[in-house]
């Protein structure tokens, strides 16, 4: 018998980039094809063998070499104490805790046997293949770690009977979520004429206690003022745990949700809207905003809105609702400008600034940085000082907490010299923001005078501008992003810098939200 064995991959690899993270992949067990030379990229990797989901899938030390290749990404639950390691030119980092993880394995290939002989005997009946057991929902939700505020409808139009059906729904949902000290934490708010917080996230961390508290809820009655309840629940939120708000609405809300929803998104809250029983045709004239579901949710992509046709068929919706709430990698609003941006400070150290004014500049930059959640998986800050020359004071990955970053800013020594802003912008783009992903980078340029070189060509890297004293407005507008007027600021005195801090922070968050 002649035999030919051919190795066939089980799946076709999906091409990805060096900076693709585990959190970017929706499927478990996906085989990806990594490009070569990822060791030359400034990729972020947290852990050894098991990696935090914010890590690059192509970057873990020792898995792939400089030539790249295929690797299978296996999704895992979150954990504590991700350890570091070094291999193939890549250093992974330590991380104390994260909500989701992944491991990597080489994709399996199987031999395909081809034979040239013809069999004369009847083949032996093959044993029926064992059906693979699907992972149970309970097991899938076992490691769900979210902080969830449930907002229930207590308006006068829901009535006592449907209010009790609503309590039954959230009781079953809480039971399926496996609430516990290290699992999901649940708080509850009743929405009526005025919102009322029934209990906070940390009040009930045992399932029996929580279910009893839900059972004892009393019906309020009143108009549905859902928007006012968005920020009634803050106590007890845990660092590093996604924040979710599930809003139950009977029919439609009677107030405006758009502004409240925007504030929720900026605060990192993933808003789910569960609407039970759509308004009848004759009731549509009473609906203030027919697109309220699209405007209220975290993202208008269909994932964050859920329709239940009747209060009497809620039980069958418990499982899919629980699965949605625990899909950590799909909770897109967990990332906000405050915990996701890379901010570069480009500081004019020319002779015309002077030592005392230079200190005012550092205080100003510290005031900006303090608004952001700087950490190893959060916002990052770096700084470059320039005259005719440029000096990288510290990079985006040099300091991983806020206090370290503040101290590093205050320790920057004054250079003194001329002013070459264009060259400094090019230097910062190449050395501070090199290999960083798009949509998260913001450059704040602080300068006190006219540049001796051209700023127009390199200015595409600048996202925010601040001009001080006699800086020509033409230079400022050349450096700034569109729209020019909202991305450039001018003051005649260094002491006036502090008033720009709130405007700059709001501008960064506005741009981040629009681009992400």
C-alpha positions as CSV (number, residue, x, y, z in Angstrom):
1,X,0.0,0.0,0.0
2,X,1.4,3.4,-0.9
3,X,0.4,6.2,1.4
4,X,0.7,10.0,1.2
5,X,0.4,12.1,4.3
6,X,-0.4,15.8,3.9
7,X,-0.6,18.2,6.8
8,X,-3.7,20.4,6.5
9,X,-4.4,23.2,8.9
10,X,-7.7,22.9,10.7
11,X,-8.6,26.6,10.1
12,X,-7.6,29.4,7.9
13,X,-5.5,32.0,9.8
14,X,-6.9,35.5,10.1
15,X,-4.2,38.1,9.3
16,X,-3.7,40.7,12.1
17,X,-1.2,43.5,12.9
18,X,1.4,43.5,15.6
19,X,-0.7,45.7,17.9
20,X,-3.9,43.6,17.7
21,X,-5.0,42.8,21.2
22,X,-6.8,39.8,22.6
23,X,-9.8,42.1,23.4
24,X,-10.0,43.0,19.7
25,X,-10.9,39.4,18.8
26,X,-14.5,38.3,19.3
27,X,-14.2,34.5,18.8
28,X,-12.6,32.0,21.1
29,X,-10.0,29.7,19.6
30,X,-9.4,32.0,16.6
31,X,-6.2,31.3,14.6
32,X,-4.4,34.5,13.6
33,X,-1.5,35.2,11.3
34,X,1.0,37.6,12.8
35,X,3.3,39.6,10.6
36,X,7.1,39.5,10.9
37,X,9.3,41.9,12.9
38,X,6.8,42.4,15.7
39,X,9.8,42.4,18.0
40,X,10.6,45.8,16.5
41,X,7.2,47.2,17.4
42,X,6.6,48.9,20.8
43,X,3.8,46.4,21.7
44,X,2.2,46.0,25.1
45,X,2.2,42.6,26.7
46,X,1.1,41.8,30.3
47,X,1.8,38.3,31.7
48,X,3.5,35.0,31.1
49,X,1.7,32.0,29.5
50,X,-1.6,33.7,30.4
51,X,-1.9,37.3,29.2
52,X,-4.3,40.2,30.0
53,X,-6.7,40.8,27.2
54,X,-5.2,44.2,26.6
55,X,-2.0,42.6,25.4
56,X,-0.9,42.2,21.8
57,X,-1.6,38.6,20.6
58,X,1.6,38.7,18.4
59,X,3.9,40.1,21.1
60,X,4.1,37.6,24.0
61,X,7.8,36.7,24.6
62,X,8.8,33.2,23.4
63,X,5.7,32.4,21.4
64,X,6.6,33.7,18.0
65,X,10.0,34.7,16.6
66,X,11.0,37.6,14.4
67,X,9.5,35.9,11.4
68,X,6.0,35.9,12.8
69,X,3.5,33.1,12.0
70,X,0.2,31.6,13.0
71,X,-1.0,31.2,16.6
72,X,-4.3,30.2,18.2
73,X,-5.8,32.7,20.7
74,X,-7.8,31.0,23.5
75,X,-9.9,33.3,25.6
76,X,-9.8,32.9,29.4
77,X,-11.3,34.6,32.4
78,X,-9.7,37.4,34.3
79,X,-7.1,36.9,37.0
80,X,-4.6,38.5,39.4
81,X,-0.8,38.8,39.3
82,X,0.2,38.6,35.6
83,X,4.0,38.0,35.7
84,X,6.6,39.3,33.4
85,X,9.2,37.5,31.1
86,X,11.7,38.3,28.3
87,X,12.3,36.4,25.0
88,X,12.9,37.3,21.3
89,X,13.6,40.9,22.2
90,X,10.2,41.5,23.9
91,X,9.8,42.2,27.6
92,X,6.3,41.5,29.0
93,X,5.1,43.6,31.9
94,X,3.6,42.9,35.3
95,X,-0.1,43.6,35.9
96,X,-1.8,43.3,39.2
97,X,-5.3,42.5,37.9
98,X,-7.4,42.4,34.7
99,X,-10.9,41.3,33.8
100,X,-10.2,39.0,30.9
101,X,-7.2,36.9,29.7
102,X,-6.0,34.8,26.8
103,X,-3.4,32.1,26.2
104,X,-1.7,31.2,23.0
105,X,-1.1,27.8,21.4
106,X,0.3,26.7,18.0
107,X,-2.5,25.8,15.6
108,X,-3.1,22.1,15.1
109,X,-2.4,20.4,11.7
110,X,-3.8,16.9,10.9
111,X,-2.4,14.3,8.5
112,X,-4.6,13.5,5.5
113,X,-3.9,10.0,4.3
114,X,-4.4,9.0,0.6
115,X,-4.2,5.3,-0.4
116,X,-3.8,3.7,-3.8
117,X,-5.4,0.3,-2.8
118,X,-9.0,-0.6,-3.2
119,X,-10.6,-2.3,-0.2
120,X,-12.6,-5.4,-0.9
121,X,-14.1,-5.9,2.6
122,X,-16.9,-4.0,3.9
123,X,-15.7,-1.3,6.2
124,X,-16.2,-1.7,9.9
125,X,-19.0,0.4,11.1
126,X,-17.5,3.4,12.8
127,X,-18.6,4.3,16.3
128,X,-20.8,7.3,16.4
129,X,-18.7,10.3,17.3
130,X,-19.2,11.8,20.7
131,X,-21.0,15.1,20.7
132,X,-18.8,17.8,22.1
133,X,-20.5,19.3,25.2
134,X,-21.1,23.0,24.9
135,X,-19.9,25.0,27.8
136,X,-22.8,25.7,30.1
137,X,-24.0,29.2,30.6
138,X,-23.4,28.9,34.3
139,X,-19.7,28.0,33.7
140,X,-19.4,30.8,31.1
141,X,-20.7,33.3,33.7
142,X,-18.7,31.9,36.6
143,X,-15.9,34.3,36.1
144,X,-18.0,37.3,35.1
145,X,-16.7,40.3,37.1
146,X,-18.8,43.4,36.5
147,X,-20.3,46.2,38.6
148,X,-23.9,46.5,37.4
149,X,-26.5,49.1,38.4
150,X,-30.0,47.8,37.6
151,X,-32.4,50.7,36.9
152,X,-36.0,49.4,37.2
153,X,-39.2,51.1,36.0
154,X,-41.4,52.2,38.9
155,X,-43.6,54.7,37.0
156,X,-47.3,54.9,37.4
157,X,-48.0,53.4,34.0
158,X,-46.3,50.1,34.9
159,X,-48.7,49.1,37.7
160,X,-48.2,46.7,40.6
161,X,-48.6,43.5,38.6
162,X,-46.0,44.3,36.0
163,X,-43.7,45.8,38.7
164,X,-43.7,42.3,40.3
165,X,-43.0,40.7,37.0
166,X,-40.0,43.1,36.6
167,X,-38.7,42.1,40.1
168,X,-39.0,38.4,39.0
169,X,-36.9,39.1,35.9
170,X,-34.1,40.8,37.8
171,X,-34.1,38.2,40.5
172,X,-33.6,35.4,37.9
173,X,-30.9,37.6,36.2
174,X,-29.1,38.2,39.5
175,X,-29.1,34.5,40.3
176,X,-27.7,33.6,36.9
177,X,-25.0,36.2,37.2
178,X,-23.7,34.4,40.3
179,X,-23.4,37.5,42.4
180,X,-20.6,37.2,45.1
181,X,-17.7,39.0,46.8
182,X,-15.4,38.2,43.9
183,X,-18.0,38.0,41.2
184,X,-20.5,40.6,39.9
185,X,-21.8,43.2,42.3
186,X,-25.3,44.6,41.8
187,X,-26.9,47.9,42.9
188,X,-30.5,48.8,42.2
189,X,-32.3,52.1,41.5
190,X,-36.0,52.7,41.1
191,X,-36.9,55.3,38.3
192,X,-40.0,57.3,38.9
193,X,-40.7,61.1,39.4
194,X,-37.4,61.2,41.3
195,X,-34.9,58.3,41.4
196,X,-34.3,56.3,44.5
197,X,-31.3,54.2,45.2
198,X,-32.5,51.0,46.9
199,X,-29.0,49.6,47.6
200,X,-25.5,50.1,46.4
201,X,-23.0,47.8,44.8
202,X,-21.4,46.6,48.1
203,X,-24.6,46.3,50.2
204,X,-25.4,42.7,49.2
205,X,-22.6,40.5,47.9
206,X,-24.3,37.2,48.9
207,X,-26.9,35.8,46.5
208,X,-29.5,35.0,49.2
209,X,-29.3,38.5,50.7
210,X,-29.5,40.2,47.2
211,X,-32.6,38.1,46.2
212,X,-34.3,38.9,49.5
213,X,-33.6,42.6,49.0
214,X,-35.2,42.5,45.5
215,X,-38.2,40.6,46.8
216,X,-38.8,43.3,49.4
217,X,-38.8,46.2,46.9
218,X,-41.9,48.4,47.2
219,X,-43.6,50.0,44.2
220,X,-43.2,53.8,44.0
221,X,-45.4,55.0,41.1
222,X,-44.8,58.2,39.1
223,X,-43.5,59.4,35.8
224,X,-40.6,57.7,34.2
225,X,-37.6,60.0,34.6
226,X,-34.9,57.5,33.6
227,X,-32.2,60.0,32.7
228,X,-32.0,61.4,36.2
229,X,-31.0,57.9,37.5
230,X,-27.9,57.4,35.3
231,X,-25.5,58.8,37.9
232,X,-27.3,57.9,41.1
233,X,-25.1,54.8,41.5
234,X,-21.4,55.4,42.1
235,X,-20.6,54.0,45.6
236,X,-18.8,50.7,45.7
237,X,-17.4,50.6,42.1
238,X,-14.3,48.5,41.9
239,X,-11.1,49.5,40.0
240,X,-10.6,47.5,36.9
241,X,-14.1,46.1,36.8
242,X,-16.4,47.1,33.9
243,X,-19.3,49.3,34.9
244,X,-22.7,48.4,33.4
245,X,-26.0,50.1,33.8
246,X,-29.0,48.0,32.7
247,X,-32.1,50.2,32.3
248,X,-35.5,48.5,32.2
249,X,-38.2,50.7,30.5
250,X,-41.9,49.8,30.2
251,X,-42.8,51.2,26.8
252,X,-40.9,54.5,26.6
253,X,-39.2,57.1,28.9
254,X,-40.9,60.4,29.5
255,X,-37.7,62.5,29.6
256,X,-34.7,63.2,27.4
257,X,-32.0,60.5,27.5
258,X,-29.5,61.9,25.0
259,X,-27.5,64.2,27.3
260,X,-27.6,61.8,30.2
261,X,-26.4,58.9,27.9
262,X,-23.5,61.1,26.7
263,X,-22.4,61.7,30.3
264,X,-22.6,58.0,31.0
265,X,-20.4,57.1,28.1
266,X,-17.8,59.7,29.1
267,X,-17.8,58.2,32.6
268,X,-17.0,54.7,31.3
269,X,-20.5,53.3,31.9
270,X,-21.9,50.7,29.5
271,X,-25.6,51.5,29.2
272,X,-27.9,48.7,28.2
273,X,-31.5,49.6,27.5
274,X,-34.1,46.8,27.9
275,X,-37.4,47.9,26.5
276,X,-40.5,45.7,27.4
277,X,-43.6,46.0,25.2
278,X,-43.3,48.6,22.5
279,X,-45.8,51.5,22.5
280,X,-49.0,50.8,20.6
281,X,-49.7,52.8,17.4
282,X,-52.1,55.1,19.3
283,X,-49.5,55.7,22.0
284,X,-46.7,56.8,19.6
285,X,-47.8,60.5,19.8
286,X,-46.9,60.4,23.5
287,X,-43.3,59.2,22.9
288,X,-41.0,62.2,23.3
289,X,-38.2,60.7,21.2
290,X,-38.9,57.7,18.9
291,X,-35.1,57.0,18.7
292,X,-34.6,56.9,22.4
293,X,-33.1,53.4,22.4
294,X,-30.4,54.4,19.9
295,X,-29.5,57.5,21.8
296,X,-29.5,56.0,25.3
297,X,-27.2,53.0,24.8
298,X,-23.5,52.8,25.0
299,X,-23.1,52.2,21.2
300,X,-25.8,52.1,18.5
301,X,-24.6,48.8,17.2
302,X,-27.5,46.5,18.3
303,X,-25.6,44.9,21.1
304,X,-26.6,47.3,23.9
305,X,-30.4,47.4,23.2
306,X,-32.8,44.6,23.9
307,X,-36.5,44.3,23.2
308,X,-38.8,42.0,25.2
309,X,-42.2,41.9,23.5
310,X,-44.2,41.2,26.7
311,X,-43.8,41.2,30.5
312,X,-45.3,37.7,30.5
313,X,-42.4,36.2,28.4
314,X,-39.4,37.6,30.3
315,X,-38.0,34.2,31.6
316,X,-36.7,33.1,28.3
317,X,-34.7,36.3,28.0
318,X,-32.7,35.9,31.2
319,X,-30.0,33.7,29.7
320,X,-29.2,35.9,26.6
321,X,-29.3,39.0,28.8
322,X,-26.8,37.6,31.2
323,X,-24.5,36.5,28.4
324,X,-24.6,40.0,27.0
325,X,-23.8,41.7,30.3
326,X,-20.8,39.4,30.8
327,X,-19.3,39.8,27.3
328,X,-16.4,41.8,28.7
329,X,-14.7,42.3,25.4
330,X,-17.9,43.8,23.9
331,X,-18.3,46.4,26.6
332,X,-17.0,49.2,24.4
333,X,-17.8,52.1,26.8
334,X,-15.4,50.8,29.5
335,X,-12.7,52.7,27.7
336,X,-13.0,56.5,28.1
337,X,-10.7,59.4,27.3
338,X,-9.7,59.4,31.0
339,X,-8.3,55.9,31.0
340,X,-7.3,55.4,27.3
341,X,-5.4,58.3,25.9
342,X,-1.7,58.8,25.2
343,X,-0.8,62.4,26.0
344,X,2.5,64.0,24.9
345,X,3.7,67.3,26.3
346,X,6.0,69.3,24.0
347,X,7.6,71.9,26.2
348,X,9.3,75.1,25.0
349,X,12.6,75.4,26.9
350,X,13.9,78.4,25.1
351,X,15.8,81.3,26.8
352,X,12.8,83.7,26.5
353,X,10.8,81.5,28.9
354,X,13.0,81.8,32.0
355,X,13.2,79.6,35.0
356,X,10.2,81.0,37.0
357,X,7.9,80.8,33.9
358,X,9.2,77.3,33.1
359,X,8.0,76.2,36.5
360,X,4.5,77.7,35.8
361,X,4.4,75.6,32.6
362,X,5.3,72.4,34.5
363,X,2.5,73.2,37.1
364,X,0.1,73.7,34.2
365,X,1.0,70.4,32.6
366,X,0.7,68.6,35.9
367,X,-2.8,70.1,36.3
368,X,-3.8,68.6,32.9
369,X,-2.3,65.2,33.7
370,X,-4.0,64.9,37.1
371,X,-7.4,64.7,35.3
372,X,-6.5,61.3,33.7
373,X,-6.4,57.8,35.1
374,X,-2.7,57.1,34.6
375,X,-1.8,53.4,35.0
376,X,-0.1,50.4,33.3
377,X,-3.4,49.7,31.4
378,X,-4.9,53.2,31.5
379,X,-3.8,56.6,30.2
380,X,-0.2,57.3,29.4
381,X,1.8,60.5,29.6
382,X,5.2,61.4,28.0
383,X,7.2,64.7,27.7
384,X,9.7,66.2,25.3
385,X,11.5,69.5,25.8
386,X,12.9,71.5,22.9
387,X,15.0,74.5,22.0
388,X,17.0,74.2,18.8
389,X,17.6,70.6,20.0
390,X,15.1,68.1,21.4
391,X,15.3,66.0,24.6
392,X,13.0,63.1,25.5
393,X,12.3,63.7,29.2
394,X,10.3,60.5,29.7
395,X,8.4,58.2,27.4
396,X,4.8,57.0,27.5
397,X,5.8,53.7,29.1
398,X,8.3,55.0,31.6
399,X,5.9,55.7,34.4
400,X,2.8,53.6,35.1
401,X,1.0,55.5,37.9
402,X,-0.1,59.1,38.5
403,X,2.2,60.0,41.3
404,X,5.3,58.8,39.4
405,X,4.2,60.8,36.4
406,X,3.6,64.0,38.4
407,X,7.0,63.7,40.1
408,X,8.7,63.1,36.7
409,X,7.1,66.3,35.3
410,X,8.2,68.4,38.2
411,X,11.8,67.1,37.9
412,X,12.3,68.3,34.3
413,X,15.3,70.6,34.2
414,X,15.1,73.8,32.2
415,X,17.3,73.7,29.0
416,X,17.4,77.3,27.6
417,X,18.2,78.0,23.9
418,X,16.5,79.0,20.7
419,X,13.0,77.9,19.3
420,X,12.6,75.3,16.6
421,X,9.1,74.1,17.0
422,X,8.7,72.3,13.6
423,X,11.7,70.0,14.2
424,X,10.4,69.4,17.8
425,X,7.0,68.2,16.5
426,X,8.7,65.8,14.0
427,X,11.0,64.5,16.8
428,X,8.0,63.9,19.1
429,X,6.0,62.1,16.5
430,X,8.9,59.8,15.7
431,X,10.2,59.2,19.2
432,X,7.2,59.6,21.6
433,X,4.3,58.3,19.6
434,X,6.2,55.8,17.4
435,X,4.1,52.6,16.7
436,X,1.1,53.8,18.8
437,X,-2.4,53.0,17.6
438,X,-4.5,55.7,16.0
439,X,-7.3,57.6,17.7
440,X,-5.7,57.8,21.2
441,X,-2.8,60.2,20.8
442,X,-2.9,63.9,21.8
443,X,0.1,66.3,21.6
444,X,-0.1,69.5,23.7
445,X,2.5,72.1,22.5
446,X,3.4,74.9,24.9
447,X,5.5,77.6,23.2
448,X,6.2,81.3,24.0
449,X,7.5,82.6,20.7
450,X,7.8,82.4,17.0
451,X,9.5,79.3,15.6
452,X,12.7,79.7,13.6
453,X,11.7,76.8,11.4
454,X,8.6,75.8,9.4
455,X,5.8,74.2,11.5
456,X,3.2,73.6,8.8
457,X,4.4,70.2,7.5
458,X,5.2,68.5,10.8
459,X,2.1,70.0,12.5
460,X,-0.2,67.2,11.4
461,X,1.0,65.4,14.5
462,X,-0.3,68.1,16.8
463,X,-3.7,67.6,18.4
464,X,-3.9,70.4,20.9
465,X,-2.0,73.7,21.0
466,X,-1.3,76.3,23.8
467,X,0.4,79.6,23.0
468,X,1.9,81.8,25.7
469,X,2.8,85.5,25.7
470,X,3.8,86.8,22.3
471,X,3.5,83.7,20.2
472,X,2.2,84.6,16.7
473,X,-1.3,83.3,16.1
474,X,-0.4,82.2,12.6
475,X,2.1,79.7,14.1
476,X,-0.5,78.4,16.6
477,X,-3.2,77.9,13.9
478,X,-0.6,76.1,11.6
479,X,0.1,73.6,14.4
480,X,-3.4,73.0,15.6
481,X,-5.9,70.4,14.5
482,X,-9.3,71.3,12.9
483,X,-11.3,73.2,13.9
484,X,-8.5,75.7,14.5
485,X,-10.3,78.0,16.9
486,X,-11.1,75.2,19.4
487,X,-7.6,73.6,19.2
488,X,-5.5,76.7,19.9
489,X,-5.3,78.9,23.0
490,X,-3.5,82.2,23.6
491,X,-2.6,84.1,26.8
492,X,-0.3,87.0,27.3
493,X,1.0,85.9,30.7
494,X,2.2,82.5,31.9
495,X,0.0,83.0,35.0
496,X,-3.0,82.7,32.8
497,X,-2.3,79.1,31.7
498,X,-4.3,77.4,34.5
499,X,-7.6,78.7,33.1
500,X,-7.1,76.6,30.0
501,X,-7.0,73.2,31.9
502,X,-10.7,72.5,31.9
503,X,-11.0,73.5,28.2
504,X,-8.2,71.3,27.2
505,X,-9.4,68.3,29.1
506,X,-12.9,68.7,27.7
507,X,-11.4,69.1,24.2
508,X,-9.4,65.9,24.5
509,X,-12.4,63.9,25.7
510,X,-14.6,65.3,22.9
511,X,-12.0,64.4,20.2
512,X,-11.5,60.9,21.7
513,X,-15.3,60.2,21.8
514,X,-15.7,61.4,18.1
515,X,-12.7,59.2,16.9
516,X,-13.6,56.1,18.9
